[in-house]
Every structure is written in structure tokens, then in C-alpha cells.
């Protein structure tokens, strides 16, 4: 009897495992992941020059913090018409992989945890946080490489910045491994892990606002999706921006740390860079480039959510018709 009970529990446990695996490897999660990736690529491609202005202001401390259009015109004048799109392909490739991983993980966890229960703000935040950690650990090397490629050839006000020249993604990977070691590909991992709060807060606000609207009507409009996507990203970006600045500096690999204290992605590095930036530029220096970042990220996130929602809806409808 005891054995039968144990066997019964074992069979039930195996059934639960099979059910969990089935939920994780479902077509629904794949549709969400692909839709999120396509949405992010579409939005970033459209607003990419704004991201160029943001990154330049974060990394090049001596560049005056002016309006985004003025910074872009300055870059075009000094470096050419296509300079705002420098490094477009590696950024888009990294973004596509990153959002695929994030959306897939987020929706997989949601299908496992929220299945049969009501969604809540705390659950959305927790799921977004875990999905962010998985995403950071898997995709940080791609972001390190695309930051290097995006900034090579740039004209810096800081004379001591001399970026390495790379011929492409594979060459960048190879040179970083040879010259700096494998751990260099995970530079900025600590602030990136802290920054999982950004998408977690973003998805918490987005899902919460979306639930509120769906209580009033069966389907929300494209304009409403765009607006709540913009609001969610504006909040998350403003809260976490100082860490995003440190993340960009660490990924670039030209942080001013004493050689004996240059600990890869350590808490010391993060605190040291924050302190140095405040000392050189004042407290507002932590938010240098925020205007460009907000303009780019809010518009990008809003358009991304719009494309994501519409593409997922159309795909699910086609799947239902096919079935």
C-alpha cells in the first residue's frame, strides 16, 4: 500500500513535469517570443539614431549635453550622414535574440505560475525579474560586442579613449577573447543584473494597465497599447537610468579604474563609476543623455508593444482558423 502510494505520487509528479515541459515548449510561447523579437527590431530600426545620441552622451563625458537633434546633427557633421546608424546590424541582432529570450521566458513562467489563477502586479514583477536574469546571463556577450562596434570610428571629446577597430561581429568576439579574456564578454553584468528591474517594472506597469483596460472592454485599441507601452517604459527608464549609464561605460571597456581595483563587473566598479561621475559632472551627470534615452526608449517600447500585440493576435487567429 505504501509502495503503491509512493508509485502513485511518482506518477503524478512525472505527469506534472510533462505538463510543465509541454507548457514551456508550447506554440503560444513561441508566438509571443517571435512577435516580441519582430516588434523590437521594427521599433529599434526606426528610432536607432536616438539610441546613438544617447550612447554617445553616456560614454563621452566631455561632449556637452545638448538637445538630441543638436547632438545628432553634430555627429552627422563630424562623422558623416550614416554615422547615426553605425553598428545597426549587431544591435539589431542582439536585440532580436535578447527580446526572443525575454518574451519566451516571461510567457513560459507566466503559463506555469499564473495558470488557473489570477494575474497580479507582484506576480508580473517577479516573473519579469526572473526572465530578466535569464536574459542577461545569456545575451550580455552580444551587447558587449555591439557596444564596441557601435562606438568604433566615433569622434570622442575624451582624448584618452582609443577604441579597438573591429571588422565585424566575429572579429570583435575574437579580439575581445584574445586581448581581454573570456570574462570581458560579460563586462557590465552586475549593473545589467541590477537593471533587470527595468523590464520587470516595465512589464509590471504594462500588464497592470492592460488588465485595467480589459476590465472595461473586450479588446484594447492600437492607440491604447501604444500609450500604456510608452508610460510603462518611461517609468522604468527614469528609475534605472544611472545604472544604464554605468552599464554602457563598463561594456565599452574604457572605464577609469585603478589597475589593482579593476574587478570585472563588481559592485566596487559600479559604485566607483557612479561616485566618479557625480564628482566630475555633479548629480545630474548620472542623467546625462536621459532626454535622448527617454525619447528613443519610450517611442521604441511603445511601437514594440504595438507590433507585438497585433502580430501575436493575428497569428493566434490564423492558428485557430487552421485548427
C-alpha positions in Angstrom: 0.0 0.0 0.0 2.8 2.3 0.9 4.6 1.4 -2.3 1.5 2.0 -4.3 1.2 5.4 -2.7 4.8 6.2 -3.5 4.3 5.0 -7.1 1.2 7.0 -7.4 2.9 10.1 -6.2 5.8 9.4 -8.6 3.4 9.0 -11.5 1.7 12.2 -10.5 5.0 14.0 -10.3 6.1 12.8 -13.7 2.7 13.9 -15.1 3.3 17.4 -13.6 6.8 17.5 -15.1 5.4 16.5 -18.5 2.7 19.2 -18.2 5.3 21.8 -17.3 7.5 20.9 -20.2 4.5 21.0 -22.5 3.6 24.5 -21.3 7.2 25.7 -21.7 7.6 24.3 -25.3 4.2 25.4 -26.5 3.4 27.2 -29.7 1.9 30.1 -27.7 5.2 30.9 -26.1 7.0 30.7 -29.4 4.4 33.1 -31.0 4.9 35.6 -28.1 8.7 35.3 -28.4 8.8 35.8 -32.2 6.2 38.7 -32.0 8.3 40.4 -29.3 11.5 40.0 -31.3 9.9 41.3 -34.5 8.3 44.2 -32.7 11.6 45.3 -31.0 13.6 45.0 -34.3 11.0 47.1 -36.1 10.9 49.8 -33.5 14.6 50.0 -32.9 15.3 50.2 -36.6 13.0 53.2 -36.9 14.4 55.1 -33.8 18.0 53.9 -33.9 19.7 57.4 -34.3 18.2 58.4 -31.0 20.0 55.5 -29.4 23.2 56.6 -31.0 22.9 60.0 -29.5 22.1 58.5 -26.0 25.1 56.2 -26.1 27.5 58.9 -27.2 26.4 61.2 -24.4 26.8 58.4 -21.8 30.3 57.4 -22.8 31.8 60.6 -23.9 31.8 62.8 -20.8 33.3 65.8 -22.4 30.6 66.0 -25.0 28.1 68.8 -24.0 24.7 67.6 -23.1 22.5 69.3 -25.6 19.2 68.6 -27.3 19.0 65.3 -29.1 18.6 66.8 -32.6 21.7 69.0 -31.9 23.8 66.0 -30.9 22.7 64.1 -34.0 23.5 67.0 -36.3 26.9 67.3 -34.6 27.6 63.6 -35.2 26.5 63.8 -38.9 28.6 66.8 -39.5 31.7 65.3 -37.9 31.4 61.7 -39.0 29.1 61.5 -42.0 25.4 61.0 -42.9 25.3 57.3 -41.9 27.1 57.8 -38.6 23.8 57.7 -36.6 23.3 54.2 -37.9 26.8 52.9 -37.1 26.6 49.4 -35.6 23.0 48.9 -36.6 23.3 45.2 -37.5 24.9 44.0 -34.3 22.5 46.0 -32.2 19.5 44.6 -34.1 20.9 41.1 -33.9 21.5 41.4 -30.2 18.1 43.0 -29.6 16.3 40.3 -31.6 18.0 37.5 -29.6 17.5 39.4 -26.3 13.8 40.0 -26.8 13.2 36.5 -28.1 14.8 35.1 -24.9 12.9 37.6 -22.6 9.5 37.2 -24.1 9.8 33.4 -24.3 11.0 33.1 -20.7 8.4 35.6 -19.4 5.5 33.9 -21.1 6.8 30.4 -20.1 7.0 31.4 -16.5 3.6 33.1 -16.7 2.0 29.9 -18.2 3.5 27.9 -15.3 2.9 30.2 -12.4 -0.3 32.0 -13.3 -2.1 29.1 -14.9 -5.5 28.7 -13.4 -5.0 31.7 -11.1 -5.5 35.5 -11.5 -2.5 37.6 -12.6 -1.3 40.3 -10.1 1.2 43.1 -10.0 3.5 41.2 -7.7 3.5 38.1 -9.9 4.2 40.3 -13.0 7.2 41.9 -11.2 8.6 38.6 -10.0 8.2 36.9 -13.4 9.8 39.9 -15.2 12.7 39.9 -12.8 13.5 36.2 -13.3 13.1 36.5 -17.1 15.5 39.4 -17.0 18.2 37.5 -15.1 18.0 34.6 -17.7 18.2 37.1 -20.5 21.2 39.0 -19.0 23.2 35.8 -18.4 22.6 34.5 -21.9 22.9 37.7 -24.0 25.4 40.0 -22.3 28.3 39.0 -24.7 26.2 40.1 -27.6 25.6 43.5 -26.0 29.3 44.0 -25.2 30.2 43.4 -28.8 27.6 45.6 -30.2 28.5 48.5 -27.9 32.1 48.2 -29.1 31.0 48.1 -32.8 28.6 51.0 -32.3 31.3 53.3 -30.9 34.2 52.4 -33.2 35.0 55.3 -35.6 33.3 57.8 -33.3 35.0 61.1 -32.7 35.3 61.5 -28.9 35.9 64.6 -26.9 37.9 62.4 -24.4 41.4 62.2 -25.9 42.3 59.1 -23.8 39.6 57.0 -25.4 41.1 54.9 -28.2 38.6 52.2 -29.3 39.9 49.0 -30.9 39.0 48.5 -34.5 36.8 45.5 -35.5 35.8 44.3 -38.9 32.6 42.7 -37.7 30.8 40.7 -35.0 33.0 37.6 -35.2 36.2 39.7 -35.3 35.0 41.6 -32.3 34.4 38.4 -30.4 37.8 37.0 -31.3 39.8 40.1 -30.4 38.0 40.6 -27.1 38.7 37.0 -26.2 42.4 37.2 -27.2 43.1 40.7 -25.8 40.9 40.8 -22.7 39.9 37.2 -21.8 36.6 35.4 -21.8 35.2 37.3 -18.8 35.4 40.6 -20.8 32.4 39.4 -22.7 30.4 39.7 -19.5 31.6 43.2 -18.6 28.8 45.2 -17.1 27.0 42.0 -15.9 26.4 43.4 -12.4 24.6 46.6 -13.5 22.8 44.5 -16.1 21.6 42.2 -13.4 20.5 45.2 -11.3 18.9 46.6 -14.5 16.6 43.6 -14.8 14.4 45.9 -12.7 13.9 47.9 -15.9 12.0 45.4 -18.0 10.4 44.0 -14.8 9.0 47.4 -13.8 8.1 48.0 -17.5 6.1 44.7 -17.8 4.6 45.2 -14.4 3.1 48.6 -15.4 2.3 47.4 -18.9 0.4 44.2 -17.8 -1.3 46.1 -14.9 -2.5 48.9 -17.2 -3.6 46.4 -19.8 -5.6 44.4 -17.2 -7.3 47.6 -16.1 -8.3 48.5 -19.7 -9.5 44.9 -20.4 -11.9 45.1 -17.5 -13.7 47.9 -19.4 -13.7 46.4 -22.9 -13.0 43.0 -24.6 -10.1 44.4 -26.7 -7.9 47.5 -26.4 -7.1 49.7 -29.3 -3.8 50.2 -31.0 -3.6 53.7 -29.6 -4.1 52.4 -26.1 -1.4 49.8 -26.5 1.0 52.5 -27.7 0.2 54.8 -24.8 0.5 52.2 -22.0 3.7 50.9 -23.6 5.1 54.4 -23.5 4.1 55.1 -19.9 5.5 51.7 -18.7 8.9 52.4 -20.4 9.1 56.0 -19.3 8.7 55.0 -15.6 11.2 52.1 -15.8 13.8 54.1 -17.7 13.8 57.1 -15.4 14.1 54.9 -12.3 17.1 52.9 -13.6 18.9 55.3 -15.8 22.1 55.9 -13.7 22.8 52.2 -13.8 22.3 52.2 -17.5 25.0 54.8 -17.9 27.4 52.7 -15.8 26.5 49.6 -17.9 27.4 51.4 -21.1 30.7 52.6 -19.7 31.7 49.1 -18.5 30.7 47.5 -21.8 32.8 50.0 -23.7 35.8 48.8 -21.7 37.4 52.2 -21.1 36.3 52.7 -17.5 38.8 54.7 -15.4 39.5 52.2 -12.6 42.8 51.7 -10.8 44.5 48.6 -12.2 44.7 46.9 -8.8 41.0 47.5 -8.3 39.7 46.7 -11.7 37.3 44.0 -10.7 35.2 42.8 -13.6 31.6 43.9 -13.2 32.0 44.1 -9.5 29.9 46.1 -7.1 33.0 48.2 -6.5 33.2 49.1 -10.2 29.5 50.2 -10.2 29.8 52.3 -7.1 33.2 53.7 -8.1 31.9 54.8 -11.5 28.8 56.4 -10.0 30.9 58.3 -7.5 33.4 59.4 -10.2 30.6 60.6 -12.5 29.0 62.6 -9.6 32.4 64.1 -8.7 33.1 65.2 -12.3 29.7 66.1 -13.6 27.6 66.6 -10.5 24.5 64.6 -9.5 22.7 65.5 -12.8 25.7 63.8 -14.6 24.1 60.5 -13.7 21.2 61.5 -16.0 23.4 62.8 -18.9 21.7 61.7 -22.1 18.4 61.0 -20.4 16.5 63.1 -22.8 17.8 61.1 -25.8 17.2 57.9 -23.9 13.6 58.7 -23.0 12.8 59.9 -26.5 14.3 56.8 -28.0 13.2 54.2 -25.5 9.7 55.4 -24.9 8.9 55.6 -28.6 10.7 52.3 -29.3 8.9 50.4 -26.5 5.5 51.8 -27.4 5.9 50.8 -31.1 7.4 47.4 -30.0 4.4 46.6 -27.8 2.0 47.7 -30.6 3.7 45.4 -33.2 4.0 42.6 -30.6 0.3 42.7 -29.7 -1.0 43.0 -33.2 1.3 40.3 -34.6 0.5 37.9 -31.8 -3.2 38.5 -32.2 -3.2 37.9 -35.9 -1.0 34.8 -35.5 -3.3 33.3 -32.9 -6.4 33.9 -35.0 -4.7 32.2 -38.0 -3.8 29.3 -35.8 -7.4 29.0 -34.6 -8.7 29.1 -38.2 -6.2 26.4 -39.2 -7.1 24.2 -36.3 
